[in-house]
């Protein structure tokens, strides 16, 4: 799919407000300003990959009757959600590490 088609489709399936784990977090401005251009570029690429993943999870979840969900669909949603959650957590850890290293250098 072309990027515009992906974006248009993803916009139809934004995560509900009570599912913040399905949102791809943005890096806040002070941290973003201290990141190297290479790391920023990588972050933007990851966000482009995971935004449609989060939208796809939301689309599937909206079409599931929680009472009669087949085991395969439960497994699919669990694996996809875990992938997104794990990436968000790992990304947070990397950003915190970079932030700590920058502050350490600035304070030395």
C-alpha positions in Angstrom: 0.0 0.0 0.0 1.1 3.5 -0.6 1.9 5.6 2.5 -1.1 8.0 2.0 -3.5 5.0 1.8 -2.0 3.5 5.0 -2.3 6.8 6.8 -5.9 7.3 5.7 -6.8 3.9 6.8 -5.0 4.1 10.1 -6.8 7.4 10.9 -10.1 5.5 10.8 -8.9 3.3 13.7 -7.5 5.5 16.4 -7.1 3.8 19.7 -9.8 4.5 22.3 -8.9 7.0 25.0 -8.8 4.2 27.6 -6.2 2.2 25.6 -3.1 4.3 25.8 -0.9 1.3 25.3 -2.2 1.2 21.7 -0.8 4.6 20.9 2.6 5.0 19.5 4.2 7.5 21.9 5.9 10.6 20.6 9.2 11.7 22.1 8.8 14.9 24.1 10.5 18.1 22.7 13.3 18.4 25.3 14.4 14.8 24.7 13.9 15.1 20.9 16.2 18.1 20.8 19.0 16.2 22.5 18.8 13.2 20.2 21.2 12.9 17.3 19.7 13.1 13.8 20.4 9.4 13.3 18.4 8.4 16.3 15.6 10.9 15.4 15.4 9.4 11.9 15.2 5.9 13.4 12.5 7.0 15.8 10.4 8.4 12.9 10.8 5.2 10.9 9.7 3.1 13.9 6.6 5.4 14.4 5.7 4.9 10.7 5.9 1.2 11.2 4.0 0.9 14.4 1.2 3.4 13.8 -0.5 1.1 11.2 0.1 -1.9 13.5 -1.7 -0.1 16.4 -4.5 0.9 14.0 -4.8 -2.7 12.8 -5.0 -4.0 16.3 -7.7 -1.4 17.1 -9.7 -2.4 13.9 -9.6 -6.1 14.8 -10.5 -5.4 18.4 -13.5 -3.3 17.4 -14.9 -6.2 15.4 -14.6 -8.8 18.1 -17.4 -10.1 20.3 -15.5 -10.7 23.6 -17.8 -13.5 24.5 -17.4 -15.6 21.4 -13.8 -14.9 20.4 -12.0 -17.9 18.9 -8.8 -18.9 20.5 -6.8 -18.1 17.4 -8.1 -14.5 17.3 -7.4 -14.1 21.0 -3.8 -15.4 20.4 -3.4 -13.0 17.4 -4.5 -10.0 19.4 -2.4 -11.0 22.4 0.7 -11.4 20.2 0.2 -8.1 18.3 -0.5 -6.1 21.4 2.5 -7.6 23.1 4.7 -6.7 20.1 3.5 -3.1 20.3 3.8 -2.9 24.1 7.3 -4.4 24.1 8.5 -2.0 21.4 7.1 0.9 23.3 8.8 -0.2 26.5 12.1 -0.9 24.7 11.9 2.5 23.0 11.3 4.2 26.3 14.3 2.5 27.8 16.5 3.6 24.9 15.3 7.1 25.1 15.9 7.2 28.9 19.4 5.8 28.5 20.2 8.4 25.8 18.8 11.2 28.1 20.9 10.0 31.0 24.0 9.8 28.9 23.4 13.4 27.6 22.8 14.7 31.1 26.0 12.9 32.4 28.1 14.4 29.6 26.5 17.9 30.2 27.3 17.6 33.9 30.9 16.3 33.6 
